[in-house]
């Protein structure tokens, strides 16, 4: 472990060519995935119904009735779970992008 830290701090490490050529591609793929997940989570949040009395859908503007709330409750639960899952995915992708960006600085 001490040798690894010494090599990393000294800057004498030689990086294989496949690593140098693959990091920019990985960073682009991660950035595209973050953008797609952000777009999907925005759409999911806009499609969710509000929790207050007589809530309306943000996109359609339709008011909620008792029948509509009970009919779509399982769908609303799935939308909320998908929103949380996408938020976690975005967080993990951003951390991965940060790690790849700190490892490969473009040299």
PDB file as gemmi writes it, atoms N, CA and C in Angstrom:
CRYST1    1.000    1.000    1.000  90.00  90.00  90.00 P 1                      
ATOM      1  N   UNK A   1       0.823  -1.194   0.000  1.00  0.00           N  
ATOM      2  CA  UNK A   1       0.000   0.000   0.000  1.00  0.00           C  
ATOM      3  C   UNK A   1       0.865   1.254   0.000  1.00  0.00           C  
ATOM      4  N   UNK A   2       1.952   1.203   0.748  1.00  0.00           N  
ATOM      5  CA  UNK A   2       2.830   2.370   0.811  1.00  0.00           C  
ATOM      6  C   UNK A   2       3.461   2.657  -0.551  1.00  0.00           C  
ATOM      7  N   UNK A   3       3.820   1.609  -1.305  1.00  0.00           N  
ATOM      8  CA  UNK A   3       4.407   1.801  -2.628  1.00  0.00           C  
ATOM      9  C   UNK A   3       3.395   2.399  -3.599  1.00  0.00           C  
ATOM     10  N   UNK A   4       2.157   1.971  -3.503  1.00  0.00           N  
ATOM     11  CA  UNK A   4       1.104   2.497  -4.378  1.00  0.00           C  
ATOM     12  C   UNK A   4       0.919   3.991  -4.144  1.00  0.00           C  
ATOM     13  N   UNK A   5       0.854   4.390  -2.883  1.00  0.00           N  
ATOM     14  CA  UNK A   5       0.687   5.806  -2.560  1.00  0.00           C  
ATOM     15  C   UNK A   5       1.896   6.608  -3.023  1.00  0.00           C  
ATOM     16  N   UNK A   6       3.096   6.054  -2.858  1.00  0.00           N  
ATOM     17  CA  UNK A   6       4.318   6.744  -3.291  1.00  0.00           C  
ATOM     18  C   UNK A   6       4.308   6.950  -4.804  1.00  0.00           C  
ATOM     19  N   UNK A   7       3.905   5.916  -5.566  1.00  0.00           N  
ATOM     20  CA  UNK A   7       3.864   6.019  -7.025  1.00  0.00           C  
ATOM     21  C   UNK A   7       2.824   7.044  -7.454  1.00  0.00           C  
ATOM     22  N   UNK A   8       1.663   7.038  -6.793  1.00  0.00           N  
ATOM     23  CA  UNK A   8       0.605   7.979  -7.163  1.00  0.00           C  
ATOM     24  C   UNK A   8       0.989   9.419  -6.843  1.00  0.00           C  
ATOM     25  N   UNK A   9       1.665   9.626  -5.733  1.00  0.00           N  
ATOM     26  CA  UNK A   9       2.053  10.981  -5.360  1.00  0.00           C  
ATOM     27  C   UNK A   9       3.235  11.499  -6.171  1.00  0.00           C  
ATOM     28  N   UNK A  10       4.122  10.607  -6.566  1.00  0.00           N  
ATOM     29  CA  UNK A  10       5.300  11.056  -7.299  1.00  0.00           C  
ATOM     30  C   UNK A  10       4.988  11.386  -8.751  1.00  0.00           C  
ATOM     31  N   UNK A  11       3.920  10.816  -9.302  1.00  0.00           N  
ATOM     32  CA  UNK A  11       3.567  11.097 -10.688  1.00  0.00           C  
ATOM     33  C   UNK A  11       4.399  10.326 -11.684  1.00  0.00           C  
ATOM     34  N   UNK A  12       5.160   9.339 -11.234  1.00  0.00           N  
ATOM     35  CA  UNK A  12       5.994   8.549 -12.130  1.00  0.00           C  
ATOM     36  C   UNK A  12       5.264   7.350 -12.718  1.00  0.00           C  
ATOM     37  N   UNK A  13       4.004   7.185 -12.401  1.00  0.00           N  
ATOM     38  CA  UNK A  13       3.263   6.017 -12.862  1.00  0.00           C  
ATOM     39  C   UNK A  13       2.992   6.118 -14.357  1.00  0.00           C  
ATOM     40  N   UNK A  14       3.216   5.020 -15.053  1.00  0.00           N  
ATOM     41  CA  UNK A  14       2.887   4.964 -16.471  1.00  0.00           C  
ATOM     42  C   UNK A  14       1.498   4.370 -16.601  1.00  0.00           C  
ATOM     43  N   UNK A  15       0.657   5.033 -17.350  1.00  0.00           N  
ATOM     44  CA  UNK A  15      -0.726   4.610 -17.532  1.00  0.00           C  
ATOM     45  C   UNK A  15      -0.827   3.871 -18.857  1.00  0.00           C  
ATOM     46  N   UNK A  16      -1.424   2.667 -18.852  1.00  0.00           N  
ATOM     47  CA  UNK A  16      -1.576   1.930 -20.114  1.00  0.00           C  
ATOM     48  C   UNK A  16      -2.434   2.709 -21.109  1.00  0.00           C  
ATOM     49  N   UNK A  17      -2.207   2.444 -22.377  1.00  0.00           N  
ATOM     50  CA  UNK A  17      -2.900   3.184 -23.436  1.00  0.00           C  
ATOM     51  C   UNK A  17      -4.400   2.925 -23.436  1.00  0.00           C  
ATOM     52  N   UNK A  18      -4.801   1.690 -23.110  1.00  0.00           N  
ATOM     53  CA  UNK A  18      -6.234   1.391 -23.124  1.00  0.00           C  
ATOM     54  C   UNK A  18      -6.975   2.157 -22.038  1.00  0.00           C  
ATOM     55  N   UNK A  19      -6.292   2.444 -20.940  1.00  0.00           N  
ATOM     56  CA  UNK A  19      -6.922   3.217 -19.869  1.00  0.00           C  
ATOM     57  C   UNK A  19      -7.098   4.661 -20.319  1.00  0.00           C  
ATOM     58  N   UNK A  20      -6.065   5.204 -20.926  1.00  0.00           N  
ATOM     59  CA  UNK A  20      -6.127   6.591 -21.379  1.00  0.00           C  
ATOM     60  C   UNK A  20      -7.205   6.772 -22.435  1.00  0.00           C  
ATOM     61  N   UNK A  21      -7.369   5.787 -23.315  1.00  0.00           N  
ATOM     62  CA  UNK A  21      -8.372   5.918 -24.371  1.00  0.00           C  
ATOM     63  C   UNK A  21      -9.783   5.589 -23.904  1.00  0.00           C  
ATOM     64  N   UNK A  22      -9.943   4.822 -22.814  1.00  0.00           N  
ATOM     65  CA  UNK A  22     -11.285   4.432 -22.392  1.00  0.00           C  
ATOM     66  C   UNK A  22     -11.922   5.400 -21.391  1.00  0.00           C  
ATOM     67  N   UNK A  23     -11.128   6.144 -20.639  1.00  0.00           N  
ATOM     68  CA  UNK A  23     -11.702   7.045 -19.640  1.00  0.00           C  
ATOM     69  C   UNK A  23     -12.577   8.141 -20.247  1.00  0.00           C  
ATOM     70  N   UNK A  24     -12.186   8.789 -21.327  1.00  0.00           N  
ATOM     71  CA  UNK A  24     -13.090   9.802 -21.896  1.00  0.00           C  
ATOM     72  C   UNK A  24     -14.421   9.213 -22.362  1.00  0.00           C  
ATOM     73  N   UNK A  25     -14.388   8.013 -22.894  1.00  0.00           N  
ATOM     74  CA  UNK A  25     -15.613   7.362 -23.349  1.00  0.00           C  
ATOM     75  C   UNK A  25     -16.508   7.033 -22.154  1.00  0.00           C  
ATOM     76  N   UNK A  26     -15.914   6.531 -21.092  1.00  0.00           N  
ATOM     77  CA  UNK A  26     -16.677   6.206 -19.892  1.00  0.00           C  
ATOM     78  C   UNK A  26     -17.299   7.468 -19.301  1.00  0.00           C  
ATOM     79  N   UNK A  27     -16.554   8.555 -19.282  1.00  0.00           N  
ATOM     80  CA  UNK A  27     -17.082   9.807 -18.756  1.00  0.00           C  
ATOM     81  C   UNK A  27     -18.256  10.316 -19.591  1.00  0.00           C  
ATOM     82  N   UNK A  28     -18.174  10.185 -20.902  1.00  0.00           N  
ATOM     83  CA  UNK A  28     -19.270  10.623 -21.775  1.00  0.00           C  
ATOM     84  C   UNK A  28     -20.503   9.755 -21.545  1.00  0.00           C  
ATOM     85  N   UNK A  29     -20.304   8.454 -21.440  1.00  0.00           N  
ATOM     86  CA  UNK A  29     -21.427   7.543 -21.196  1.00  0.00           C  
ATOM     87  C   UNK A  29     -22.089   7.862 -19.856  1.00  0.00           C  
ATOM     88  N   UNK A  30     -21.306   8.093 -18.832  1.00  0.00           N  
ATOM     89  CA  UNK A  30     -21.865   8.434 -17.520  1.00  0.00           C  
ATOM     90  C   UNK A  30     -22.635   9.752 -17.574  1.00  0.00           C  
ATOM     91  N   UNK A  31     -22.108  10.745 -18.280  1.00  0.00           N  
ATOM     92  CA  UNK A  31     -22.797  12.027 -18.389  1.00  0.00           C  
ATOM     93  C   UNK A  31     -24.123  11.889 -19.128  1.00  0.00           C  
ATOM     94  N   UNK A  32     -24.145  11.084 -20.173  1.00  0.00           N  
ATOM     95  CA  UNK A  32     -25.389  10.857 -20.922  1.00  0.00           C  
ATOM     96  C   UNK A  32     -26.405  10.118 -20.050  1.00  0.00           C  
ATOM     97  N   UNK A  33     -25.949   9.125 -19.294  1.00  0.00           N  
ATOM     98  CA  UNK A  33     -26.859   8.402 -18.401  1.00  0.00           C  
ATOM     99  C   UNK A  33     -27.431   9.313 -17.321  1.00  0.00           C  
ATOM    100  N   UNK A  34     -26.627  10.199 -16.776  1.00  0.00           N  
ATOM    101  CA  UNK A  34     -27.126  11.146 -15.774  1.00  0.00           C  
ATOM    102  C   UNK A  34     -28.181  12.060 -16.393  1.00  0.00           C  
ATOM    103  N   UNK A  35     -27.940  12.530 -17.604  1.00  0.00           N  
ATOM    104  CA  UNK A  35     -28.919  13.402 -18.270  1.00  0.00           C  
ATOM    105  C   UNK A  35     -30.227  12.674 -18.550  1.00  0.00           C  
ATOM    106  N   UNK A  36     -30.145  11.440 -19.009  1.00  0.00           N  
ATOM    107  CA  UNK A  36     -31.363  10.671 -19.281  1.00  0.00           C  
ATOM    108  C   UNK A  36     -32.140  10.375 -17.999  1.00  0.00           C  
ATOM    109  N   UNK A  37     -31.431  10.023 -16.943  1.00  0.00           N  
ATOM    110  CA  UNK A  37     -32.107   9.774 -15.660  1.00  0.00           C  
ATOM    111  C   UNK A  37     -32.720  11.053 -15.109  1.00  0.00           C  
ATOM    112  N   UNK A  38     -32.053  12.173 -15.286  1.00  0.00           N  
ATOM    113  CA  UNK A  38     -32.596  13.449 -14.815  1.00  0.00           C  
ATOM    114  C   UNK A  38     -33.866  13.811 -15.580  1.00  0.00           C  
ATOM    115  N   UNK A  39     -33.875  13.563 -16.872  1.00  0.00           N  
ATOM    116  CA  UNK A  39     -35.069  13.812 -17.671  1.00  0.00           C  
ATOM    117  C   UNK A  39     -36.215  12.897 -17.233  1.00  0.00           C  
ATOM    118  N   UNK A  40     -35.899  11.630 -17.000  1.00  0.00           N  
ATOM    119  CA  UNK A  40     -36.931  10.676 -16.570  1.00  0.00           C  
ATOM    120  C   UNK A  40     -37.480  11.041 -15.197  1.00  0.00           C  
ATOM    121  N   UNK A  41     -36.632  11.439 -14.271  1.00  0.00           N  
ATOM    122  CA  UNK A  41     -37.114  11.786 -12.934  1.00  0.00           C  
ATOM    123  C   UNK A  41     -37.940  13.072 -12.975  1.00  0.00           C  
ATOM    124  N   UNK A  42     -37.599  13.993 -13.858  1.00  0.00           N  
ATOM    125  CA  UNK A  42     -38.405  15.206 -14.006  1.00  0.00           C  
ATOM    126  C   UNK A  42     -39.802  14.872 -14.502  1.00  0.00           C  
ATOM    127  N   UNK A  43     -39.887  13.997 -15.480  1.00  0.00           N  
ATOM    128  CA  UNK A  43     -41.192  13.590 -16.004  1.00  0.00           C  
ATOM    129  C   UNK A  43     -41.995  12.852 -14.941  1.00  0.00           C  
ATOM    130  N   UNK A  44     -41.345  11.967 -14.198  1.00  0.00           N  
ATOM    131  CA  UNK A  44     -42.057  11.238 -13.144  1.00  0.00           C  
ATOM    132  C   UNK A  44     -42.569  12.166 -12.055  1.00  0.00           C  
ATOM    133  N   UNK A  45     -41.785  13.145 -11.664  1.00  0.00           N  
ATOM    134  CA  UNK A  45     -42.227  14.075 -10.622  1.00  0.00           C  
ATOM    135  C   UNK A  45     -43.403  14.911 -11.113  1.00  0.00           C  
ATOM    136  N   UNK A  46     -43.361  15.323 -12.363  1.00  0.00           N  
ATOM    137  CA  UNK A  46     -44.469  16.103 -12.905  1.00  0.00           C  
ATOM    138  C   UNK A  46     -45.751  15.286 -13.043  1.00  0.00           C  
ATOM    139  N   UNK A  47     -45.637  13.990 -13.220  1.00  0.00           N  
ATOM    140  CA  UNK A  47     -46.813  13.135 -13.370  1.00  0.00           C  
ATOM    141  C   UNK A  47     -47.420  12.719 -12.032  1.00  0.00           C  
ATOM    142  N   UNK A  48     -46.719  12.925 -10.954  1.00  0.00           N  
ATOM    143  CA  UNK A  48     -47.253  12.537  -9.646  1.00  0.00           C  
ATOM    144  C   UNK A  48     -48.373  13.469  -9.233  1.00  0.00           C  
ATOM    145  N   UNK A  49     -49.316  12.898  -8.518  1.00  0.00           N  
ATOM    146  CA  UNK A  49     -50.409  13.697  -7.996  1.00  0.00           C  
ATOM    147  C   UNK A  49     -49.992  14.303  -6.661  1.00  0.00           C  
ATOM    148  N   UNK A  50     -50.592  15.436  -6.335  1.00  0.00           N  
ATOM    149  CA  UNK A  50     -50.269  16.086  -5.072  1.00  0.00           C  
ATOM    150  C   UNK A  50     -50.947  15.365  -3.924  1.00  0.00           C  
ATOM    151  N   UNK A  51     -50.444  15.576  -2.723  1.00  0.00           N  
ATOM    152  CA  UNK A  51     -50.946  14.889  -1.538  1.00  0.00           C  
ATOM    153  C   UNK A  51     -52.051  15.670  -0.825  1.00  0.00           C  
ATOM    154  N   UNK A  52     -52.272  16.926  -1.188  1.00  0.00           N  
ATOM    155  CA  UNK A  52     -53.246  17.735  -0.460  1.00  0.00           C  
ATOM    156  C   UNK A  52     -54.676  17.454  -0.913  1.00  0.00           C  
ATOM    157  N   UNK A  53     -55.647  18.105  -0.288  1.00  0.00           N  
ATOM    158  CA  UNK A  53     -57.064  17.930  -0.596  1.00  0.00           C  
ATOM    159  C   UNK A  53     -57.358  18.414  -2.011  1.00  0.00           C  
ATOM    160  N   UNK A  54     -58.032  17.580  -2.779  1.00  0.00           N  
ATOM    161  CA  UNK A  54     -58.411  17.972  -4.134  1.00  0.00           C  
ATOM    162  C   UNK A  54     -57.218  18.228  -5.018  1.00  0.00           C  
ATOM    163  N   UNK A  55     -56.171  17.427  -4.862  1.00  0.00           N  
ATOM    164  CA  UNK A  55     -54.939  17.639  -5.604  1.00  0.00           C  
ATOM    165  C   UNK A  55     -55.126  17.517  -7.103  1.00  0.00           C  
ATOM    166  N   UNK A  56     -54.352  18.270  -7.832  1.00  0.00           N  
ATOM    167  CA  UNK A  56     -54.426  18.219  -9.286  1.00  0.00           C  
ATOM    168  C   UNK A  56     -53.110  17.705  -9.836  1.00  0.00           C  
ATOM    169  N   UNK A  57     -53.192  17.102 -10.983  1.00  0.00           N  
ATOM    170  CA  UNK A  57     -52.006  16.649 -11.683  1.00  0.00           C  
ATOM    171  C   UNK A  57     -51.338  17.862 -12.311  1.00  0.00           C  
ATOM    172  N   UNK A  58     -50.042  17.972 -12.223  1.00  0.00           N  
ATOM    173  CA  UNK A  58     -49.329  19.153 -12.698  1.00  0.00           C  
ATOM    174  C   UNK A  58     -49.437  19.293 -14.217  1.00  0.00           C  
ATOM    175  N   UNK A  59     -49.346  18.187 -14.932  1.00  0.00           N  
ATOM    176  CA  UNK A  59     -49.356  18.269 -16.395  1.00  0.00           C  
ATOM    177  C   UNK A  59     -50.777  18.450 -16.936  1.00  0.00           C  
ATOM    178  N   UNK A  60     -51.719  17.605 -16.512  1.00  0.00           N  
ATOM    179  CA  UNK A  60     -53.066  17.644 -17.086  1.00  0.00           C  
ATOM    180  C   UNK A  60     -53.971  18.642 -16.407  1.00  0.00           C  
ATOM    181  N   UNK A  61     -53.732  18.942 -15.144  1.00  0.00           N  
ATOM    182  CA  UNK A  61     -54.581  19.874 -14.422  1.00  0.00           C  
ATOM    183  C   UNK A  61     -55.887  19.253 -13.952  1.00  0.00           C  
ATOM    184  N   UNK A  62     -56.032  17.938 -14.107  1.00  0.00           N  
ATOM    185  CA  UNK A  62     -57.261  17.254 -13.701  1.00  0.00           C  
ATOM    186  C   UNK A  62     -57.299  17.129 -12.183  1.00  0.00           C  
ATOM    187  N   UNK A  63     -58.486  17.363 -11.630  1.00  0.00           N  
ATOM    188  CA  UNK A  63     -58.627  17.233 -10.186  1.00  0.00           C  
ATOM    189  C   UNK A  63     -58.826  15.780  -9.813  1.00  0.00           C  
ATOM    190  N   UNK A  64     -58.458  15.468  -8.588  1.00  0.00           N  
ATOM    191  CA  UNK A  64     -58.553  14.104  -8.087  1.00  0.00           C  
ATOM    192  C   UNK A  64     -59.902  13.876  -7.436  1.00  0.00           C  
ATOM    193  N   UNK A  65     -60.545  12.784  -7.786  1.00  0.00           N  
ATOM    194  CA  UNK A  65     -61.756  12.366  -7.103  1.00  0.00           C  
ATOM    195  C   UNK A  65     -61.429  11.134  -6.282  1.00  0.00           C  
ATOM    196  N   UNK A  66     -62.374  10.732  -5.448  1.00  0.00           N  
ATOM    197  CA  UNK A  66     -62.154   9.549  -4.621  1.00  0.00           C  
ATOM    198  C   UNK A  66     -61.940   8.317  -5.503  1.00  0.00           C  
ATOM    199  N   UNK A  67     -62.723   8.222  -6.573  1.00  0.00           N  
ATOM    200  CA  UNK A  67     -62.588   7.078  -7.480  1.00  0.00           C  
ATOM    201  C   UNK A  67     -61.220   7.064  -8.153  1.00  0.00           C  
ATOM    202  N   UNK A  68     -60.773   8.196  -8.628  1.00  0.00           N  
ATOM    203  CA  UNK A  68     -59.473   8.262  -9.308  1.00  0.00           C  
ATOM    204  C   UNK A  68     -58.318   7.950  -8.372  1.00  0.00           C  
ATOM    205  N   UNK A  69     -58.411   8.430  -7.125  1.00  0.00           N  
ATOM    206  CA  UNK A  69     -57.330   8.174  -6.173  1.00  0.00           C  
ATOM    207  C   UNK A  69     -57.222   6.695  -5.842  1.00  0.00           C  
ATOM    208  N   UNK A  70     -58.349   6.036  -5.630  1.00  0.00           N  
ATOM    209  CA  UNK A  70     -58.315   4.615  -5.280  1.00  0.00           C  
ATOM    210  C   UNK A  70     -58.008   3.735  -6.480  1.00  0.00           C  
ATOM    211  N   UNK A  71     -58.433   4.156  -7.651  1.00  0.00           N  
ATOM    212  CA  UNK A  71     -58.171   3.372  -8.854  1.00  0.00           C  
ATOM    213  C   UNK A  71     -56.684   3.351  -9.192  1.00  0.00           C  
ATOM    214  N   UNK A  72     -56.023   4.470  -9.045  1.00  0.00           N  
ATOM    215  CA  UNK A  72     -54.621   4.565  -9.463  1.00  0.00           C  
ATOM    216  C   UNK A  72     -53.631   4.494  -8.330  1.00  0.00           C  
ATOM    217  N   UNK A  73     -54.053   4.019  -7.143  1.00  0.00           N  
ATOM    218  CA  UNK A  73     -53.139   4.036  -6.010  1.00  0.00           C  
ATOM    219  C   UNK A  73     -51.941   3.116  -6.240  1.00  0.00           C  
ATOM    220  N   UNK A  74     -52.149   1.969  -6.830  1.00  0.00           N  
ATOM    221  CA  UNK A  74     -51.009   1.095  -7.076  1.00  0.00           C  
ATOM    222  C   UNK A  74     -50.071   1.716  -8.114  1.00  0.00           C  
ATOM    223  N   UNK A  75     -50.636   2.400  -9.089  1.00  0.00           N  
ATOM    224  CA  UNK A  75     -49.807   3.070 -10.091  1.00  0.00           C  
ATOM    225  C   UNK A  75     -49.023   4.214  -9.452  1.00  0.00           C  
ATOM    226  N   UNK A  76     -49.664   4.969  -8.575  1.00  0.00           N  
ATOM    227  CA  UNK A  76     -48.980   6.065  -7.906  1.00  0.00           C  
ATOM    228  C   UNK A  76     -47.854   5.564  -7.004  1.00  0.00           C  
ATOM    229  N   UNK A  77     -48.097   4.419  -6.366  1.00  0.00           N  
ATOM    230  CA  UNK A  77     -47.041   3.821  -5.546  1.00  0.00           C  
ATOM    231  C   UNK A  77     -45.839   3.425  -6.384  1.00  0.00           C  
ATOM    232  N   UNK A  78     -46.111   2.880  -7.563  1.00  0.00           N  
ATOM    233  CA  UNK A  78     -45.021   2.491  -8.460  1.00  0.00           C  
ATOM    234  C   UNK A  78     -44.269   3.716  -8.971  1.00  0.00           C  
ATOM    235  N   UNK A  79     -44.990   4.794  -9.234  1.00  0.00           N  
ATOM    236  CA  UNK A  79     -44.342   6.013  -9.711  1.00  0.00           C  
ATOM    237  C   UNK A  79     -43.435   6.587  -8.619  1.00  0.00           C  
ATOM    238  N   UNK A  80     -43.896   6.556  -7.367  1.00  0.00           N  
ATOM    239  CA  UNK A  80     -43.075   7.057  -6.263  1.00  0.00           C  
ATOM    240  C   UNK A  80     -41.830   6.202  -6.063  1.00  0.00           C  
ATOM    241  N   UNK A  81     -41.993   4.880  -6.172  1.00  0.00           N  
ATOM    242  CA  UNK A  81     -40.827   3.993  -6.039  1.00  0.00           C  
ATOM    243  C   UNK A  81     -39.841   4.214  -7.175  1.00  0.00           C  
ATOM    244  N   UNK A  82     -40.352   4.414  -8.387  1.00  0.00           N  
ATOM    245  CA  UNK A  82     -39.475   4.670  -9.528  1.00  0.00           C  
ATOM    246  C   UNK A  82     -38.737   5.987  -9.361  1.00  0.00           C  
ATOM    247  N   UNK A  83     -39.401   6.986  -8.776  1.00  0.00           N  
ATOM    248  CA  UNK A  83     -38.760   8.280  -8.531  1.00  0.00           C  
ATOM    249  C   UNK A  83     -37.602   8.135  -7.545  1.00  0.00           C  
ATOM    250  N   UNK A  84     -37.835   7.389  -6.476  1.00  0.00           N  
ATOM    251  CA  UNK A  84     -36.768   7.170  -5.488  1.00  0.00           C  
ATOM    252  C   UNK A  84     -35.620   6.380  -6.106  1.00  0.00           C  
ATOM    253  N   UNK A  85     -35.958   5.347  -6.879  1.00  0.00           N  
ATOM    254  CA  UNK A  85     -34.916   4.530  -7.517  1.00  0.00           C  
ATOM    255  C   UNK A  85     -34.083   5.371  -8.481  1.00  0.00           C  
ATOM    256  N   UNK A  86     -34.729   6.219  -9.267  1.00  0.00           N  
ATOM    257  CA  UNK A  86     -33.982   7.074 -10.196  1.00  0.00           C  
ATOM    258  C   UNK A  86     -33.111   8.086  -9.461  1.00  0.00           C  
ATOM    259  N   UNK A  87     -33.586   8.581  -8.333  1.00  0.00           N  
ATOM    260  CA  UNK A  87     -32.772   9.509  -7.546  1.00  0.00           C  
ATOM    261  C   UNK A  87     -31.517   8.817  -7.027  1.00  0.00           C  
ATOM    262  N   UNK A  88     -31.655   7.568  -6.587  1.00  0.00           N  
ATOM    263  CA  UNK A  88     -30.491   6.811  -6.118  1.00  0.00           C  
ATOM    264  C   UNK A  88     -29.538   6.528  -7.275  1.00  0.00           C  
ATOM    265  N   UNK A  89     -30.090   6.184  -8.428  1.00  0.00           N  
ATOM    266  CA  UNK A  89     -29.253   5.913  -9.605  1.00  0.00           C  
ATOM    267  C   UNK A  89     -28.479   7.166 -10.015  1.00  0.00           C  
ATOM    268  N   UNK A  90     -29.146   8.322 -10.007  1.00  0.00           N  
ATOM    269  CA  UNK A  90     -28.471   9.572 -10.351  1.00  0.00           C  
ATOM    270  C   UNK A  90     -27.344   9.855  -9.365  1.00  0.00           C  
ATOM    271  N   UNK A  91     -27.592   9.628  -8.071  1.00  0.00           N  
ATOM    272  CA  UNK A  91     -26.566   9.849  -7.056  1.00  0.00           C  
ATOM    273  C   UNK A  91     -25.353   8.956  -7.312  1.00  0.00           C  
ATOM    274  N   UNK A  92     -25.581   7.674  -7.581  1.00  0.00           N  
ATOM    275  CA  UNK A  92     -24.474   6.738  -7.822  1.00  0.00           C  
ATOM    276  C   UNK A  92     -23.721   7.115  -9.092  1.00  0.00           C  
ATOM    277  N   UNK A  93     -24.440   7.479 -10.149  1.00  0.00           N  
ATOM    278  CA  UNK A  93     -23.780   7.867 -11.394  1.00  0.00           C  
ATOM    279  C   UNK A  93     -22.950   9.137 -11.222  1.00  0.00           C  
ATOM    280  N   UNK A  94     -23.450  10.081 -10.439  1.00  0.00           N  
ATOM    281  CA  UNK A  94     -22.683  11.310 -10.196  1.00  0.00           C  
ATOM    282  C   UNK A  94     -21.422  11.033  -9.394  1.00  0.00           C  
ATOM    283  N   UNK A  95     -21.512  10.144  -8.418  1.00  0.00           N  
ATOM    284  CA  UNK A  95     -20.321   9.772  -7.652  1.00  0.00           C  
ATOM    285  C   UNK A  95     -19.314   9.059  -8.553  1.00  0.00           C  
ATOM    286  N   UNK A  96     -19.798   8.155  -9.414  1.00  0.00           N  
ATOM    287  CA  UNK A  96     -18.907   7.459 -10.347  1.00  0.00           C  
ATOM    288  C   UNK A  96     -18.249   8.451 -11.302  1.00  0.00           C  
ATOM    289  N   UNK A  97     -19.023   9.429 -11.782  1.00  0.00           N  
ATOM    290  CA  UNK A  97     -18.459  10.441 -12.669  1.00  0.00           C  
ATOM    291  C   UNK A  97     -17.395  11.266 -11.955  1.00  0.00           C  
ATOM    292  N   UNK A  98     -17.650  11.602 -10.698  1.00  0.00           N  
ATOM    293  CA  UNK A  98     -16.665  12.343  -9.912  1.00  0.00           C  
ATOM    294  C   UNK A  98     -15.376  11.543  -9.746  1.00  0.00           C  
ATOM    295  N   UNK A  99     -15.509  10.253  -9.479  1.00  0.00           N  
ATOM    296  CA  UNK A  99     -14.326   9.399  -9.313  1.00  0.00           C  
ATOM    297  C   UNK A  99     -13.552   9.303 -10.621  1.00  0.00           C  
ATOM    298  N   UNK A 100     -14.249   9.051 -11.729  1.00  0.00           N  
ATOM    299  CA  UNK A 100     -13.562   8.954 -13.021  1.00  0.00           C  
ATOM    300  C   UNK A 100     -12.937  10.289 -13.404  1.00  0.00           C  
ATOM    301  N   UNK A 101     -13.603  11.380 -13.079  1.00  0.00           N  
ATOM    302  CA  UNK A 101     -13.059  12.690 -13.408  1.00  0.00           C  
ATOM    303  C   UNK A 101     -11.825  13.014 -12.578  1.00  0.00           C  
ATOM    304  N   UNK A 102     -11.796  12.545 -11.329  1.00  0.00           N  
ATOM    305  CA  UNK A 102     -10.622  12.813 -10.507  1.00  0.00           C  
ATOM    306  C   UNK A 102      -9.452  11.907 -10.874  1.00  0.00           C  
ATOM    307  N   UNK A 103      -9.740  10.702 -11.363  1.00  0.00           N  
ATOM    308  CA  UNK A 103      -8.673   9.802 -11.775  1.00  0.00           C  
ATOM    309  C   UNK A 103      -8.053  10.269 -13.078  1.00  0.00           C  
ATOM    310  N   UNK A 104      -8.905  10.566 -14.067  1.00  0.00           N  
ATOM    311  CA  UNK A 104      -8.397  10.952 -15.377  1.00  0.00           C  
ATOM    312  C   UNK A 104      -8.638  12.445 -15.561  1.00  0.00           C  
ATOM    313  N   UNK A 105      -7.573  13.184 -15.620  1.00  0.00           N  
ATOM    314  CA  UNK A 105      -7.684  14.644 -15.750  1.00  0.00           C  
ATOM    315  C   UNK A 105      -7.347  15.118 -17.162  1.00  0.00           C  
ATOM    316  N   UNK A 106      -7.294  14.210 -18.103  1.00  0.00           N  
ATOM    317  CA  UNK A 106      -7.091  14.604 -19.481  1.00  0.00           C  
ATOM    318  C   UNK A 106      -5.672  14.568 -19.969  1.00  0.00           C  
ATOM    319  N   UNK A 107      -4.770  13.935 -19.252  1.00  0.00           N  
ATOM    320  CA  UNK A 107      -3.386  13.868 -19.716  1.00  0.00           C  
ATOM    321  C   UNK A 107      -3.128  12.589 -20.443  1.00  0.00           C  
TER     322      UNK A 107                                                      
END                                                                             
